[in-house]
Amino acid sequence: MRCPRLGHEITLSYCLQESVDLPCSRIVPCWSSVLDIETYLQEQLPPELWQKFNNFQSKDKLTSIIELIAAAKAKNHGYE
């Protein structure tokens, strides 16, 4: 798989350990076209790590942009 973060080919094993105890936050969008990665992760990760992984999934770009705009507006209006 070509990694959008690193810009070169990597293996699934790298993605599984990219964040030390958690898989890379982008593993689902990157690998879902190749395999059912969410089911695989649920089966492979202990329940507490699966929960931690789900809680720290990166947001899509549109959501991040909207949140940044809202934060900037709030800051400019003295709400923060």
N, C-alpha and C positions, 0 to 999 in steps of 0.2 A: 504494500500500500504506500502511496506517496503521502507524506506527512505535510499538511499545509503550514504547520508551525516551523518545521525544520527545513522543508524544501527538498527533501530527498526520500528515497525509498527506506521504509522501516518494516520491522516484523510486528506481528501482533504481540509477541512477548515483550517488546519494548513498550508498547502502549499500555500493557497491563501493569507495568511497574514504573511508569514515568514519574509518578508522584509519590515515590517510595512505597507507602502501604496502599495507595489507591491507584486505579487506572487513570490515564490521562482524561481530563475533563471533556475532551473532544472525541473520545473513543466511539461513542454511540453514533454520531453523525458520520464519522469516517468509515466505520466498519459495517454499518447496518445494511449496506447494499450487497455485502459479501456473505454475511451470516447473521443469524438472530443473536446479536451481541448482547442485548439486554437479558435474554434468557440465560445465555452463557454466563454472564457476570453474576446473575442471581444464584446460579448453581455453583459457581466457583468461589465467590466471596462469602465469608462468614456474615451472618445477618447484620451485625453491628457495622461492618465495613460497607455492606451494600447500602444500608441506611445513610451512612456518612457520605458515600459516593453520590447518592441521589440528592442529598441536601446541598452538595457543593457543585452540582452540575452548572457549567457556565451558561449564561443566558444567551439567547440569540442576539445578533447584532441590532436588530430593530428595537428589541426591548431595552438593551443597554443604551442606545441612542435616546430613546424616549425618556429614560430615567435621568440621563445626563442633562437633557434639556430642562426637565422639571426641576432638577437640583440647581441649575444655573439661574432659572427664573426666580426660584425661591430665594437664592442668595442675593440677586439683584434687587429684590423687593424687601430684603431685610427679614426674611422668615427663618433664616438659619443663624 
